[in-house]
């Protein structure tokens, strides 16, 4: 199996691809699996085994038409691809934090031993970055621009200052919730150091937590947000745009959700559709492997000496953000 085994041995690790909008993550995964199988099976096949066969032929040096059996070495075709099919027929690719069909951006995949690293990424509770584009003046049933229109409203009174004020309130509310869900005693030096370095993470699964949000572009009716968050879904981000519109005394829909970073993978690491081949993926795995090991070690063990408080039965509705935006009624007034 020579070169094929070697190619397969290099397919262990994590890599990122760029998922375009309109493509389901399952279809993307199946496409990558198919391309990897094609690449592995396209390697140079091993030389066929030689077997001894006794072939019937004319006797050498005889003028008569006498026949004799002659020992001859011939190739064995029992392992030929045209006889037994491709050498490899199955190769599993794991998917990290998923993106829905409408969203685009960085999608982390794992192959071989890298599938177990996806679990480590999940347990590290890493933040992700998104750019979210909103459109003022209308509301739909699914918070998307192409959803069923349910309301139109004016937005002339909305300014950049008002939007920034709402975003600051959202970030402050979610940062308080992040401390609550981290289950850390902030009176310790270790916990304080973690907070300074931005390493505070929830100990378990939590609602969506926004660690940073700001406006990148404001040109009514359009605006562009940069959101840093964890434990989110793309639908929750679209709902966030809707709720921001309500806080601004108008309506808003989401026209684009794009993930620009997933943990330690950025857009620069993401392979485009034309690069979903075995050689590009092998190179991507090799290039990111040292960084993956370092970042996972740092994220999974941020502060070994930090004391944790007992886990109280907190109520998210009463002490944390009551909605995707984290704002109570009347916020921003």
N, C-alpha and C positions, 0 to 999 in steps of 0.2 A: 504494500500500500504506500510505500515510500513518500512521495511528495504529497499525496492526499492526507496521510496521517499527520505530516508536518503542518499542512494548512489547517487541519482540524485542531491541532495542539495549540495554535496561535489564536484560536477563537475562544478565549476565556477572559471575560472582563466586562466592563461597562463602556458604552459609547452613546453618543447623542445624535439624533437626527432632527431635521426640521420638518414638522408636520404642517402641510399647507391646509388652509381652510377648505371645508367641504369633504375632507377625507376622514373616514372613521379610523380610530386607532387600531381596530382589529384588522382592517384591510391593510394598513401600513405594516403591521407586524407580520402578516402572512406574506406580504410582498418581500420584506427583508429576509424572512426564512427561505423563501423560494430562491432569491438571489444568492444567498449563502450556500444552499445546497447545489445550485448550478456551479458555483465557483469551486466547491470542494470536489465535486465529481468531474470537473473539467481538468483536473490535474493529470499528469502523465501516469497512465496505468502501469503497474509493475509488469516486468517481463513475464510472459507465460511460462509455466512449468514445462519442462521437457520430459516426455515419457518414451519408453522404448516400445516400438511396435514391430511386429514381424510382418513384413509386406511381401506379397507374392510377386516375383519378377523373373525374367530370363536368367538363366545361369551364365555367368561370365566365362568366356573362353570356349563356349560350347556352340558348335555349328548347328546342332539340333535345336528344336524348339522346346527344350526342356525348361521347366519352371522350378524355382526354388524359393524358400523363405529366407529373407534377409533382414537382420536386425537393424532397425533404423530409428533415430531419435526424431520425434515429431512434437510440436507444441500441443499442450492440452488446452482445449477451448471451454472447459467446464466453468471457468471463472471469467470468461469474456463478457463484457457488458451487453453484447447482443444476445447472449445466452441467458445470463442470470439477472440482467437489469443493472441499474446504477448501484454503485458500492454503498452509498449512503442515501437513505430514503426519508429520514426524519432528523430534524434539528430544531430544538425548542429555543425560542427567544422569549425572554421575560420582559414585561413592560412596567416601568416605574409609575410615577404620578401621571395619571392619564389626562388626556385632553378630549373634550367632546368634539363632535363633528364640525361645529361652526368655528371653534377656536383654532389658533395656529401657534407655532413656536417650537420651543425646545422640548423634545420628548426623549427621555433616557431609556435605553434598552440594555438588557443584560443577556449574555450568551455564555453557556458553559458554567464555570464556577461563578461568573458574574451575576447569575440569577440570585445567588444567596446574598450578594452585595446589595441588591435592591432592597432586601429586607433590612439591612443595616442602614441604608439611606432613610427608609421609613422610620426606623426607631430613633434616628438622630434628630427628627423633627426639624429639618432644615427649612429655611425660608425660600420663597420663590418670588421672582420679580415678574410683573405684568405691565404692559401698556394697555390701557383701557380707553377706548374712544367713545364719547357720548354725544348725543344730539338732543338739544333742548327743544321744547315745544310740543312734544307728543308722547303718548303712553300707549303701550301695546300689552296684549295679554300675557306674553312670555318675556317681556323686557328687551326683546330684540327689535332691531329696526324693521325687519321684514315680517314681524308678527301682526296679528289682527289689531287694527287701530281701535282703541277704546276711548281716547280723549285727546283733544288738542288744547293748547294753552299759549298765552303770551309769555315772553321772556325778556322784554325790553328792560325790565328793572334789575336783571341779574348782572352783576359786575364781577370782575376778577377778585376784588377784595372780599366780597361776600362768599364766593366760592372757596377762597383760601381759608376764611374763618371757619366754614363748615368742615373742611378737611382737617384743620387743626383740632377741632373738637372730636372728630372721628378717631384721629390718631391717639389723642390723649385718653379717650375712653377705652380703646383696645389695649393700650400699653398697661393700664391699670389691671385689665383682665388678664394680660399675659403674666404679670407678677403673681396674680392670684392663682392661676392654673399651673405655674411653675412649682408651686408647693415648696418654696425655699424660705429659709429664715434670713431675711435681708439684714439682720443685725450682725451676721458673721462677715469677716473680711473676705472669705472666699466668694460668697454670694455677691458682695459688692464688686469684687474684681470681675466676676462674670457679667454683671450688669454693665460695667464700664466697657467691656469688650464686646458687648452685644451677644453674649452666649446664653442668655436666659431662654429656656425652652420649656414648654409644658411637659409634665412627666408622663401624661397619657393623652389619649385622643381628646380633643376639645372642639368647640365650635370654631368657626373661622376667626383667626386673630390677625389683625393688621398691625404690622410693626412700623410701617412707614407709608405715607401717601402724600403726593404733591401734584400740583397742576403743571404740566409741561407746556401746554399751549391752550390759549383761550381766544377764540374768534367766533362769537355767537353766530349761529346756534351750535357750533361744534366746540368741543373741548377735549383735551387729551390728558389722561391721568397716568401717573406711574405709581403702582401699588406694590408694596412688599408685604407678603403675608404667608401664612401657613394654614394647613388644614382646610383649604378652600376648595370650592368647586367653581367652575366657570359660570354656572347659573347664579351662584351667590354673588359673583362679581358683577354680573349684569343687574341683579337686584339692587346692588349697592349704588349703581348709577341711577336707578329709578328712585331710590330713597334720597339720594343727594338732590335730585330734582324736586322732590316734595319739600325738603328742607329749604330750598330756594324759592318756595312759593310758586313753583311751576311744575312741569313734567319733563322727563328725560328718558331716552331709550339708549341702549348700548348698541353701537354699530360695529365694534371690533374688540376682541379679546386676544391678546398676543403675549405668550410667555417668552420672556427674554432671558430668564435664568431659572434653572432648577437646581438648587443646592450649589454645587461647585461646577456645574456645566452651564456655559453661556452660549450665546448665538455663534460665537467664534468656533465653538467645538462641534456645532451641529452640522451633520452631513446633509447636503441637498439631495434631491431626488436622483440626480445624475451620478451621485457618489455612493449609492446603495449597492456596492459590489464588494466582493470578499477582500480585495486588496486595500481599498479605502477603509473598510471597517477594521481590518487587522492593524493598519497604521494608526487609526484613531484610538483603538484599545491600547496599543503600545505607548502612544504619546500621553495618554491621560492616566495610565496605571499608577505612576508614582504619586501624582496629585490626589488621586482617589484614595490611596492608602493613607496619606498624611491627613487629608481632610476628614476622613471617617474616624481616624484615631482621635483627632482633636475634638470632633463633634460629639463622639460617644463618651468621651471622658473629659469634659470641660473643667470639672472641679471635683476631684476625688474626695477632698476634705470638707465639702460643703454639707452642713447639717440641714436636714429636711424637717419641716414641720409635720405634725400628724395631719392626715388628709381629712379635713372637715367636709361635711356634706353641704357644699356651697350650692346656692341656687343661681343659675345663670340669669334667670329672669329678674331676680331681685338685686344681684350684686354685680352682674356683668352686663355687657351690651345686650339690649333687648331686641335688636334687629341686626341686619347685616351692617348697617352704618354704625351701630353702637350708640345712637343718639336717642335721648328720651324726647317725648313730645314737647315742643317749644324750643328745642335747641336751635341756636343760631338767631333767635329773635332779639 
